[in-house]
Amino acid sequence: MNHTTCLALAVSLGVAQQAAASGFIDDSKANLDLRNFYYNQDTRNTKAASDKEWGQAFMFNYQSGFTQGPVGLGLDLQALYGLRLDASGRAGKAGEDTTPGSVFPLSDGKAANDFSKVGATGKVRLSQTQLKVGTLLPKMPVLMSEDGRLLPQTFRGYQVDSKDLKDVNLVAGKIEQVLDRNSSNSQGMSIGGANDPVKGAFSHQFYYGGVDYTVSKPLQVQYYYASLENFYQQHFVGLVHNWQLPVGQLKTDLRYFYSTADGKNARASGRGEGYVSSGYYGAGVNSGKVDNRLWSALFTYALSGHAVSLGYQKTTGASDFPHINQGQGRSLYLITNAQSLKFINAGEQATVGSYAYDFTGLGIPGLRSSVTYLHGSNIRAARGDNREWERDVRVDYVIPTGTFKGLGLTWRSAVLRGNDTADKDETRLIVSYSIPLM
């Protein structure tokens, strides 16, 4: 049992001793979230089989309040269960395929009939500062929990958040394990280039800290630092400004990441052990070493339900953009965080354009749609610069009233092409509903 789990149990024991205290129960919330998820990915230019998977998720989430007194104690519980309804694209014979599907893990070479994971998070609150120990779902520039499949990706560690200073949010923590979206098992963390499940290199030490400062109502600035031991160190600076124009609103979103090697990745001997990054290095002696700068700018103009966005992102350095990546899907705090591709290769320059519309103005509340096009070029490769593009279309509808109020329907479609990647067409259909239990 690792020390993070021990800490979570210790906090839970303290909570149990005071569970009857007012506030712990009175402020509690519990929901059962239902998600029906269909996934179809058709690979067009290779012999790879299409990936077709369909499942039903049941996600129980309980969040307690805090016990009374100067130091409040609380406890959050999570139980996630995914049931396979079909996996015709992942039904190979045992031994033929060792790669998990996009939705379900493998069991004897086939998509598992079901899988589950549970989590507990102990909480301690003092004034406006809160410590959480156990299961975490981080949403920060340097680490984003991924929730694009049947069950969400979760992490285990501890985190401190503080809002004691006016207009300032401070956060710091450590992650020790990750449970991927299609797995019941916890594991260490890795990056692209080193994330092979059998021969790869992994770390159980991801440290982070950051500050969000609201300079004024329309302006927020951010700084974050993160380090995945023996892989990389990363600095992030961001700025978001909302400008109310005489007609409409203009949002400016600027982001910059600076990433360098850490520990074994910084040494040739360590890279020889597998602590390497993906990228293009030619015949350089620093092959596999983290070396990346990434900056982006996104401008969004919104008016009467319409929103048009234009953006540009560029990476420099020999390595791809480093981030926690087990090879089973990830979500990144980037303007190029598309449905399938991420546009983060060494040297890549990407342009982004999107249009979104909220149909409330036409008398259809709950209906939203968007279309996004991304194009990447100048990707450094042995045979010359490569390129890739992706087109995403999304439609969401949440029934606003009546018997089925809150029922959500989502259709997501992606088409991706490239001269050094598999051409794919992808469709996702999602039906979701949340049942409040308390």
Buried (B, 14 or more C-beta within 10 A) or exposed (E): EEEBBEBBBEBBEBBEEBBEBEBBEEEBEBBBBBBBBBBBBBBEEEEEBBBBBBBBBBBBBBBBBBBEEEEBBBBBBBBBBBBBEEBEBBBBEEEEBEEBBBBBBBBEBBBBEBBEBBBBBBBBBEEEEBBBBBBBBBEBBBBBBBBBBBBBBBBBBBBBBBBEEEEEBBBBBBBBBBBBBBBBEBBBBBBBBBBEBEEBBBBBBBBBBBBBBBEEEBBBBBBBBBBBBBBBBBBBBBBBBBEEEEEBBBBBBBBBBBBBBBBBBBBEEBBEEBBBBBBBBEEEEBBBBBBBBBBBBBBBBBEEEEBBBEBBBBBBBBBBBBBBBBBBBBBBBBBBBBBBBBBBBBBBBBBBEBEBBBBBEEEEBBBBBBBBBBBBBBBBBEEEBBBBBBBBBBBBBBBEEEEEEBBBBBBBBBBBBBEBBEBBBBBBBBBBBBEEEE
